Structures are given as C-alpha cells and as structure tokens.
C-alpha cells in the first residue's frame, strides 16, 4: 500500500531523531533510515480494542472489514514500532517554543527559540527552530534559580545562573508556570541523583515527588499540550514581524549548518514520497505519540474508545469513508432502539428491587413474631413444669413486677403532666413575644413610610444640582473601578509571584540541606583521615625521641636524628596554613583560656609538646563531636538539679561548657549552705583593708606564678588577678588555722575561671578546703597530704602490682610526682579538658575521685613505664607523661570501671591507720630532735667552760 505526500508541514529528520529515538534506537527510526538494509519487521502486538468494540465494528459494516483490517494492521505495526523499546510508557519531554530576550538594554528584542531539556546534563538547549540539529546555546539548570517579576509582562520569567541571566517569555501565564514548575522538578531530580561515590551509602536517593509543602506553595500546573511537549514540535515556528529577526548573529556557523541540513532533509523528503513508507506515515506516527502523551498527561480529557480509534486512523482511503457514510443511518437507528430497550429493562429492575426489599422486611417481621411466640411457648412450658409452690412464688414475683411498673407509670404520668404545664407556660411566653415583635414591626413600617416621604421631598429639592453631582460621582466611580481592577491585577500578579518564590525557596533550601549533609559526611571522613595522619605523625615523633635517647648512636646518626626532629617541629606552621578552618578544630586557647599546646623552652620539651598536640588533635577529631552531642542532649533533658545517681553518672562523664557554671554553682551552694551567711565575704574584705594579713606577702609572690599557661593570669593587668588576690586574702581571714598555703592559689584560680564571680569562687575554695579535704591537708605540717600519699601507695600495689614491683625495683619514690596531684587536684598536670572533667566529679564526690584518676593515669601509661629499665629515664618520663594523655573517654572508663571496687569506708580506714603511724613517727622525730638539741646545748656549755683565753696563756 502506498501513501502519497500531502502539502503538510513535516518535521525534519533531526527533530524526529530527538523526539522519537530516546528509547535506545527503536525499530521505527531504523525503518526510516534510507540505508537501513533488510531488517526483520516488528512483531505486531495484540490490538487494544475490546471484544465488544470488535463485534460492533463487524455488525455495523461487514463490507469494510478488509479495508479496516489493512489500515488497523498498518497502525498497529506503527504503534508497536514506537513502543518496542520498552513496555513502559515514554517519559514526557519538556520542550516547546519560548521567546528569549536577546541583546543589551537599548536594543533588546524578543527572538523565538525552540527549547529542549536534556536530562543527562540538566541543560536547557535552545534552537532557532524545532528542525535544527545544532543548538545555539544552553542553560545550566542544575545551578540556576528562577524568578518572576510582579510588574513584568504576562508570561515573562527569569533564569539566573552563576555566569548569566536569561529572560524568557511564554505565550501564556499557564505555560510560564508549567515551565517553571517542570524546571524545578528537573533540577531536583538531577541534584538528587548525582553519583556521589563517597557518600552514596549514607544518602537515600529517590525520585522527586510533590509533598504537602509543595502543594501549599505551588499546586501542580495543568499541562498546556498545545504549546508544550512533543505535539508543539508539529506546529510551525512563530514568525517575527521584522525579517531575519530570529536569526542569531552570534552563531552564524551554526545557523549555516542548520540551514544546509534542513535543505538536504527537505530534498530527501520529496524523494521519498513515492516509497512504500513515506514521511507522511512518519508524520502520522509522530501525531500518534504526541496524542498518546497528551492523553497520559491530561487524565480528565479522556474520550471514548471509538473516538480514540478514529483519531488513530486519520489517513484512510476514500472508499472506506464512503462506505461508513452509507451505513451510518442504520447504525443510528439500531442504537436508538437499543437505548429504549435498556431504559425499559432498567425500570423493571427498579420495580423488582423494591418488591424484593418489601419481601425482605416482611420476612424479618415474621421472624421476630416467630421468636416471640417461641419465647412465650418456652415460658409456658417452664411454668407448667414447675410445682405449685414455685408457681405461686412466680405469680407473686409477677405481681411485684406489675406493682413496680404501675408506680413507674404513675411517676411518668406525673412527669408528663409537669412537662405539659411547662409547655403551656412556654407557649404563652412565645405568644407574648410574637405580639411584641408584631408591634415593633408595625412601628418600623411606620418609620419607613416617614423616611420614604422625607426622601421624596429631598429628591425634589435637589433635582437641579443632582445632574452635575451624578456626573462627577460617575466619573469618580469609573476611576475607582478602573483603579480597583488594576489593583486586582497587581494583587493576582503578586500572589503568583509569592507562590512561586515560596516554592523556589523551599526547593533551594532542600537542595542546600542535601548538599550540606553530603559536605558534613565528607568533612567527617576527612577528619578521620586527618586523625589517622596525626596518629602516624605522633608515632614517628615518639620514635625519633627514643632514637635521640639511645646512648650507642654514632655522631652522624645523632646529627641526622636532630635534623629530622628540627624538620618535624617546623611542620606545624606550614600544615596549619593549608588546612581549612572547618577541618582544624584545635585552637590556640580553649574555652577557659588555657593554651592548647604548651610552649616549652627546652628542645626536648618542644618535641614533647608537638607529640602532645598531635595526640590531642587526633582524639578530638575522632571522639569530640559524637560524644559531646549525646552528652549535651542528656544534660539538656536533665531539668532541675537534685542529688541522684543519674546526676552522679553525668558528672563523671563531664559537664558541657555551657552547663558547667550552673552545675558548679549549685554543688557549692548545696554543700556550704550550713555555713554560708549573706555579707560574710564582704566583711572579710573590709577586715583585709583595715589590717594587712601576714600571708599577704606570700600571696603577692604566688600570683604571677599562678596558671602560667592561661592567658587570663599571665598578664598583671588581667581582671582575674585582683579577684584572685581578694579571694585568697578573704580565705586567710576566714580560716586562720590554714591561713594561706601554696597551692590554694591554683585552686581558687580554677574556680574563678568557671564561676567568674569572686564570692562564688571563695565559697568553692571553702568547700574544697573544709568539706572535701581531710583535716590538716593544707596545714604547716601537711599531715593529711602525707597520709594520702601512703594510702595511694597501698592502692597502687593492689590495683597495679606489676607496675609497683617495677618501680620498687628501680627505687622510684612516687610521692615526688603524685604529691602535687593531690595537693592541687591535678592543676598544671593534666590538659585542661581532662582537668575540668576531673573537677566535675571531684566537687560532687570528694577526694575519692583523686585516687581513682591517679590510679587511672598509671594504668593508662603502665605499658610505657614497664618498658623503661633505667631509673633516670623513669623519672624523666614521669615528669611529662600526664601531658600525653589525650583520650579523656578512655581515662574516665579506667577510673570509674577498671578501678572498681573502691569503697569509701576502706579509704577512711586506711587513712586512720596511716595517720596513727605518721603521728607516731612525727612524735619520735620530735623526741629525737629535742634530745639532739639538748645534747648540742650541753656540748656548747662544756666547750665554753674548757676554753682558755689568750691573756691567761701569756700571763
């Protein structure tokens, strides 16, 4: 069968390739290729027509069967060729004609362009016409934002990219909103489906779907299929009033290529008109796909199967149309007779349905009557089966029931009469109100008549001036109406702009949050890599330090090790300059002003500081964020502070910086409330101003030596230095037994850093010295401190026997290292982050925390100490080994888990036993000292008595 070409505009091979061949080279395109060769014909799919439609078509015209079969088989083969690429319906293509604003401000002009969205790159390509092959340019939608100006012309919208701004214009407002909404969806789909290999496991990808939020901002816009989509490609391109206006002068070479390609395509179209399958068939296929896509997009515009079948068979021979026209009268008559018969049958069905319902109701009533009769029969049988006595009792029971029912009937009768009486009263009241209402209505009618008469008189008097006033009022009303219409238009434009901008902001925010989440995952991975690098670098520096301490190294090797150490010490400055701020959370000073990395003067200690900084940074990068977040959430949910086991466990884990001041203030006030009195601190300061305390000179000497690694105490002009002076002087007046002892300055300084107010810091110092520490801990003899050293030695031998044996073998006196730990609660010994965690638990639980953490420190470094086999090296290591602890979580677990059990009663018993021994030793020393003093005095007297002067010897 041969179809002849008609004088109809046909799309070129290029646009058909773009629109029809997105299904991985379907058979339709292969059949259209001139050099395709012999291919297997497409396998026809079963017809979509139902059996009833087929039977109707056979009865309506048997003479047309052969011709219709030929045409339908042709169309079915074409449909199968179009849908061979897959069983799923093809996705809607976003394409259509838009006007693009070209040129600069003085000579701007609107040029018609064919826009086509390319999904693979998320680019919006634009051509001069739909037949062009090479695009004139593209718009990157993935990084673009969209906007509508309220005062702009209808259909004008903007697309802004980082490099350029595009102003486009649609043919209508509906088309503009459809384009904008579809571009938003395409942008989201592209951004959400990006192949992020590093975070694909952590991110859930899914297609874009409108949620309730999007529906609230911008409801889905109906598809304008006449101007957007594949069907729009079959329409001629919009023509400009100015000749050659649509030609792009910026891209002459592309224009020439497209023109030459179109000319070649038209010539080939004319050559192929006599072929077995002409371009008209392709045009029909093109229309079929467009209409099918339109039918899928607009569900509410579906038509009957007969109309769809006729629309798919537009090209038919003349004799088929004549045959259908000849048989149309009979088909209409048969259809009318069928409709009357169907109506009569429906009426009979309704009558029978009503009769069935009535019969069902009758059956239900009969069932109820039968049940009542059966019940009465059972009661009668039961009554006859009983004895005379039971019958008499049953009759009495019935009589009593009858009496009760009579009473209830009388009560209900009384209530009915009461209600009737009330109803009569209400009716009388209603009649009175109706009469009053009628009176008021009569008065109102009379007043209205008076008003009408007065109005008529006023109208007659003002008849002369009414004409001019009416004309002015009419003009003013017309202007107001015109202004009102303008305001309505502006309001509608602003509403549309507001809806779209809300939708745009919502979607851009979603994209930003997705990108931020991906960036966070990448930063976490980078932090882990950086922490691993810090660990490797720390091990490298430790190895260099051990090599430096080897005694049998040659001079060349020693010089090489020193050079490597110097080079390693210079890495920090170069690396920190290249690392972004987000990936380097270690600052020079922490939240309380302590130096994060100490600045040591000795070369050996500089290397130690570098190792310490790397350990702290590695621990911070690995554990800081996740642990601190969960701990902060627990503290935020705690509520009011009360003594409990939950608060105790939270304090052992550490208090976040934002809660620490509140928690410390509550602990101190709770523990010193029995001795705290208002105005006591101010009275002590007044006493210090009146008379100088003997300890003031020692206090002034210790102030510059307090927390030398904290920026708040290194400068004499700091605000905390005078506060610290007043707190120490007030305490020396408050507790004359202690007065002032070296070490109290560091305790008070830590309290000031957290509590800030000097009075709160003063009471915190009182709480430590008088409540937490044993008596004589800060006295002149420091008996309490010496006792704790002996107790700690006992605990160390029990908890860490291998380490104790190793230290005793090398005759190491641990009191030289640990005495200061107990006296100032690890101040200047631990890094600030761990120090404040120790103090959090210490202020609440007491000195037992000091023992736990002291044992945990030795457990933390036990393996390293056991590897050292020289006494001097052990002392050298014990000088700085507390500074190398960076994992506060591990140290806390050792202190409160590995050191269990640790009962307070056992600690008190051992303190008492060692205190007795120490006091006995001190008394023995005092006795020996007194005996020695007496012997020295007797020796001096004897020497003076036996001495001879020089004058006596001469004489």
ZIMO-V661350 format. One record per helix or strand. SS is the DSSP state (hx for helix, st for strand). FROM is the first residue (numbers start at 0). TO is the last residue. If there is no record, write none. Layout:
<<SS:FROM:TO> <SS:FROM:TO>>
This chain:
<<hx:12:19> <hx:26:31> <hx:50:59> <hx:61:81> <st:94:101> <hx:104:106> <st:108:117> <st:122:126> <st:136:139> <st:144:146> <st:155:159> <st:164:168> <hx:172:191> <hx:211:216> <st:227:227> <hx:229:233> <hx:251:270> <hx:278:296> <hx:298:300> <hx:304:311> <hx:317:325> <hx:327:384> <hx:387:460> <hx:462:547> <hx:554:568> <hx:570:577> <hx:580:582> <st:588:588> <st:593:594> <hx:602:635> <hx:644:652> <hx:656:670> <hx:679:689> <hx:695:702> <st:709:709> <hx:718:733> <hx:743:754> <hx:757:771> <hx:782:798> <hx:800:808> <hx:814:823> <hx:831:844> <hx:847:859> <hx:861:866> <hx:870:883> <hx:887:897> <hx:903:945> <hx:949:953>>
